[in-house]
Protein backbone atom coordinates (compact mmCIF):
# COMPACT_ATOMS: atom_id res chain seq x y z
CA UNK A 1 0.00 0.00 0.00
CA UNK A 2 2.75 2.42 0.96
CA UNK A 3 4.66 1.59 -2.24
CA UNK A 4 1.54 2.23 -4.32
CA UNK A 5 0.99 5.59 -2.65
CA UNK A 6 4.61 6.55 -3.30
CA UNK A 7 4.23 5.67 -6.99
CA UNK A 8 1.01 7.70 -7.21
CA UNK A 9 2.78 10.60 -5.53
CA UNK A 10 5.58 10.54 -8.10
CA UNK A 11 3.05 10.39 -10.94
CA UNK A 12 1.17 13.35 -9.49
CA UNK A 13 4.38 15.37 -9.19
CA UNK A 14 5.34 14.53 -12.77
CA UNK A 15 1.90 15.64 -13.97
CA UNK A 16 2.21 18.88 -11.99
CA UNK A 17 5.63 19.59 -13.48
CA UNK A 18 4.22 19.01 -16.97
CA UNK A 19 1.33 21.41 -16.41
CA UNK A 20 3.27 23.96 -14.34
CA UNK A 21 7.00 23.73 -15.10
CA UNK A 22 9.11 24.38 -11.98
CA UNK A 23 10.26 27.99 -11.64
CA UNK A 24 12.85 29.61 -9.41
CA UNK A 25 11.19 30.99 -6.28
CA UNK A 26 13.02 34.28 -6.72
CA UNK A 27 13.43 35.14 -10.43
CA UNK A 28 11.02 32.61 -12.07
CA UNK A 29 13.74 31.06 -14.26
CA UNK A 30 13.10 27.40 -15.10
CA UNK A 31 14.59 25.00 -12.52
CA UNK A 32 14.69 21.23 -12.14
CA UNK A 33 12.20 20.86 -9.26
CA UNK A 34 9.26 22.58 -7.63
CA UNK A 35 10.19 24.87 -4.75
CA UNK A 36 13.79 25.31 -5.86
CA UNK A 37 16.07 28.20 -6.73
CA UNK A 38 18.25 28.67 -9.78
CA UNK A 39 22.02 28.58 -9.29
CA UNK A 40 22.63 32.35 -9.44
CA UNK A 41 19.79 33.17 -7.00
CA UNK A 42 20.89 30.45 -4.57
CA UNK A 43 24.54 31.54 -4.61
CA UNK A 44 23.55 35.19 -4.08
CA UNK A 45 21.67 34.44 -0.84
CA UNK A 46 23.45 34.80 2.50
CA UNK A 47 22.35 32.03 4.86
CA UNK A 48 22.95 32.76 8.53
CA UNK A 49 25.15 30.28 10.39
CA UNK A 50 27.36 30.35 13.50
CA UNK A 51 29.05 32.30 14.87
CA UNK A 52 26.16 34.49 15.99
CA UNK A 53 24.73 36.23 19.03
CA UNK A 54 23.35 33.60 21.40
CA UNK A 55 20.30 35.77 22.02
CA UNK A 56 19.16 37.59 18.87
CA UNK A 57 21.07 35.50 16.31
CA UNK A 58 22.98 38.44 14.79
CA UNK A 59 25.82 36.89 12.75
CA UNK A 60 29.36 37.65 13.88
CA UNK A 61 32.34 38.00 11.57
CA UNK A 62 34.61 36.03 13.90
CA UNK A 63 34.07 33.06 16.20
CA UNK A 64 33.89 33.81 19.93
CA UNK A 65 34.11 31.21 22.70
CA UNK A 66 31.09 30.37 24.81
CA UNK A 67 27.67 31.92 24.13
CA UNK A 68 28.53 35.52 23.19
CA UNK A 69 26.00 38.33 23.06
CA UNK A 70 25.98 41.27 20.68
CA UNK A 71 26.27 44.80 22.04
CA UNK A 72 22.55 45.52 21.58
CA UNK A 73 21.47 42.47 23.60
CA UNK A 74 23.93 43.32 26.37
CA UNK A 75 22.76 46.94 26.55
CA UNK A 76 19.04 46.16 26.32
CA UNK A 77 18.03 42.47 26.55
CA UNK A 78 15.00 41.78 24.32
CA UNK A 79 11.69 40.45 25.71
CA UNK A 80 12.26 37.11 23.96
CA UNK A 81 14.85 34.51 24.93
CA UNK A 82 16.37 33.70 21.53
CA UNK A 83 15.85 34.60 17.88
CA UNK A 84 17.03 32.69 14.82
CA UNK A 85 16.71 33.54 11.13
CA UNK A 86 17.40 31.72 7.88
CA UNK A 87 18.71 34.54 5.69
CA UNK A 88 20.21 37.99 5.76
CA UNK A 89 17.64 40.45 4.40
CA UNK A 90 19.49 42.18 1.56
CA UNK A 91 19.24 42.92 -2.17
CA UNK A 92 19.44 39.21 -3.00
CA UNK A 93 16.79 37.96 -0.58
CA UNK A 94 14.41 40.93 -0.87
CA UNK A 95 12.72 39.82 -4.13
CA UNK A 96 12.26 36.34 -2.69
CA UNK A 97 10.49 37.65 0.42
CA UNK A 98 8.48 40.38 -1.25
CA UNK A 99 7.23 37.95 -3.88
CA UNK A 100 6.05 35.66 -1.10
CA UNK A 101 4.57 38.44 1.05
CA UNK A 102 2.92 40.62 -1.58
CA UNK A 103 3.11 38.68 -4.84
CA UNK A 104 0.89 35.69 -4.02
CA UNK A 105 3.79 33.24 -4.28
CA UNK A 106 2.33 31.22 -1.43
CA UNK A 107 3.69 27.97 -2.91
CA UNK A 108 7.06 29.08 -1.53
CA UNK A 109 5.83 28.51 2.02
CA UNK A 110 6.61 24.77 1.92
CA UNK A 111 10.34 25.03 1.14
CA UNK A 112 10.60 28.05 3.43
CA UNK A 113 9.14 25.93 6.23
CA UNK A 114 11.90 23.37 5.74
CA UNK A 115 14.50 26.13 5.89
CA UNK A 116 12.94 27.50 9.09
CA UNK A 117 12.91 24.08 10.75
CA UNK A 118 16.63 23.68 10.04
CA UNK A 119 17.65 27.18 11.09
CA UNK A 120 15.55 27.01 14.25
CA UNK A 121 16.33 23.43 15.25
CA UNK A 122 17.65 24.51 18.66
CA UNK A 123 14.47 26.52 19.34
CA UNK A 124 12.12 23.81 18.13
CA UNK A 125 13.80 20.93 19.96
CA UNK A 126 11.72 21.43 23.12
CA UNK A 127 9.07 23.92 21.94
CA UNK A 128 5.44 23.29 22.86
CA UNK A 129 3.91 25.31 20.05
CA UNK A 130 4.48 27.65 17.13
CA UNK A 131 2.48 30.85 16.72
CA UNK A 132 2.55 33.39 13.87
CA UNK A 133 2.63 37.14 14.35
CA UNK A 134 -0.95 38.12 13.46
CA UNK A 135 -2.23 40.62 10.90
CA UNK A 136 -5.05 43.01 11.66
CA UNK A 137 -8.34 41.70 10.23
CA UNK A 138 -8.58 44.48 7.63
CA UNK A 139 -5.03 43.95 6.40
CA UNK A 140 -5.69 40.22 6.25
CA UNK A 141 -8.84 40.90 4.22
CA UNK A 142 -6.90 43.02 1.73
CA UNK A 143 -3.88 40.70 1.45
CA UNK A 144 -5.99 37.50 1.68
CA UNK A 145 -3.34 35.59 3.63
CA UNK A 146 -0.97 36.06 6.55
CA UNK A 147 2.52 35.16 5.37
CA UNK A 148 3.63 34.49 8.96
CA UNK A 149 0.80 31.98 9.41
CA UNK A 150 1.83 30.14 6.23
CA UNK A 151 5.43 29.99 7.44
CA UNK A 152 4.37 28.73 10.88
CA UNK A 153 2.18 26.02 9.35
CA UNK A 154 4.96 24.69 7.13
CA UNK A 155 7.62 24.97 9.84
CA UNK A 156 5.30 22.98 12.08
CA UNK A 157 4.86 20.29 9.43
CA UNK A 158 8.62 20.08 8.91
CA UNK A 159 9.45 19.95 12.64
CA UNK A 160 6.46 18.18 14.15
CA UNK A 161 5.75 21.06 16.55
CA UNK A 162 2.08 21.98 17.03
CA UNK A 163 0.93 25.23 15.41
CA UNK A 164 -1.70 27.54 16.94
CA UNK A 165 -2.45 30.02 14.13
CA UNK A 166 -4.85 32.19 16.15
CA UNK A 167 -2.95 32.29 19.45
CA UNK A 168 -2.48 36.06 19.20
CA UNK A 169 -4.74 38.75 17.78
CA UNK A 170 -3.79 42.22 16.53
CA UNK A 171 -6.48 44.28 18.22
CA UNK A 172 -5.78 47.58 16.51
CA UNK A 173 -4.60 48.45 13.05
CA UNK A 174 -1.07 49.84 13.05
CA UNK A 175 0.68 51.78 10.32
CA UNK A 176 3.42 50.04 8.36
CA UNK A 177 6.69 49.77 10.25
CA UNK A 178 8.61 50.78 7.12
CA UNK A 179 10.29 54.16 7.48
CA UNK A 180 10.07 54.21 11.27
CA UNK A 181 13.13 54.18 13.52
CA UNK A 182 13.50 51.81 16.47
CA UNK A 183 11.61 53.94 18.98
CA UNK A 184 8.93 54.76 16.41
CA UNK A 185 8.41 51.07 15.68
CA UNK A 186 8.06 50.31 19.40
CA UNK A 187 5.47 53.07 19.88
CA UNK A 188 3.61 51.93 16.78
CA UNK A 189 3.00 48.39 18.08
CA UNK A 190 2.72 49.14 21.81
CA UNK A 191 -0.46 47.51 23.09
CA UNK A 192 -1.42 46.29 19.61
CA UNK A 193 -1.52 42.57 20.46
CA UNK A 194 -3.53 40.40 22.80
CA UNK A 195 -3.85 36.73 23.68
CA UNK A 196 -7.02 35.26 22.19
CA UNK A 197 -7.64 32.82 25.04
CA UNK A 198 -6.52 33.60 28.59
CA UNK A 199 -4.39 30.90 30.21
CA UNK A 200 -3.61 29.14 26.93
CA UNK A 201 0.16 29.62 27.20
CA UNK A 202 0.78 29.27 30.91
CA UNK A 203 3.93 27.17 31.37
CA UNK A 204 4.35 26.76 27.61
CA UNK A 205 7.47 27.24 25.49
CA UNK A 206 6.34 29.30 22.51
CA UNK A 207 8.14 30.03 19.24
CA UNK A 208 6.88 33.13 17.41
CA UNK A 209 7.14 33.02 13.61
CA UNK A 210 7.40 36.01 11.26
CA UNK A 211 8.87 36.80 7.86
CA UNK A 212 11.49 39.47 8.67
CA UNK A 213 13.18 40.58 11.89
CA UNK A 214 14.19 44.24 11.67
CA UNK A 215 14.44 45.95 15.06
CA UNK A 216 12.48 43.25 16.89
CA UNK A 217 9.76 45.70 17.97
CA UNK A 218 6.83 43.64 16.66
CA UNK A 219 7.96 40.23 17.92
CA UNK A 220 9.11 41.90 21.14
CA UNK A 221 5.62 43.24 21.81
CA UNK A 222 4.13 39.82 21.08
CA UNK A 223 6.66 38.24 23.44
CA UNK A 224 5.67 40.65 26.22
CA UNK A 225 2.02 39.62 25.85
CA UNK A 226 2.93 35.93 26.03
CA UNK A 227 5.25 36.36 29.00
CA UNK A 228 2.63 38.33 30.94
CA UNK A 229 0.22 35.45 30.25
CA UNK A 230 2.65 33.01 31.88
CA UNK A 231 4.61 31.54 28.97
CA UNK A 232 7.70 29.77 30.29
CA UNK A 233 9.83 30.91 27.33
CA UNK A 234 9.30 32.83 24.12
CA UNK A 235 11.66 32.43 21.16
CA UNK A 236 11.49 33.95 17.68
CA UNK A 237 12.00 32.32 14.28
CA UNK A 238 12.02 34.37 11.06
CA UNK A 239 12.77 33.72 7.42
CA UNK A 240 15.15 36.70 7.23
CA UNK A 241 16.64 39.44 9.38
CA UNK A 242 18.16 42.83 8.78
CA UNK A 243 21.89 42.97 9.44
CA UNK A 244 23.27 46.48 9.49
CA UNK A 245 26.89 46.80 8.48
Secondary structure as GFF3:
##gff-version 3
##sequence-region A 1 245
A	DSSP	alpha_helix	2	19	.	.	.	ID=ss1
A	DSSP	alpha_helix	39	44	.	.	.	ID=ss2
A	DSSP	alpha_helix	71	75	.	.	.	ID=ss3
A	DSSP	beta_strand	83	88	.	.	.	ID=ss4
A	DSSP	alpha_helix	91	102	.	.	.	ID=ss5
A	DSSP	three_ten_helix	106	108	.	.	.	ID=ss6
A	DSSP	alpha_helix	109	119	.	.	.	ID=ss7
A	DSSP	alpha_helix	121	124	.	.	.	ID=ss8
A	DSSP	beta_strand	129	132	.	.	.	ID=ss9
A	DSSP	alpha_helix	137	143	.	.	.	ID=ss10
A	DSSP	alpha_helix	147	159	.	.	.	ID=ss11
A	DSSP	beta_strand	168	170	.	.	.	ID=ss12
A	DSSP	alpha_helix	182	189	.	.	.	ID=ss13
A	DSSP	beta_strand	193	195	.	.	.	ID=ss14
A	DSSP	beta_strand	205	213	.	.	.	ID=ss15
A	DSSP	alpha_helix	217	228	.	.	.	ID=ss16
A	DSSP	beta_strand	233	241	.	.	.	ID=ss17
###
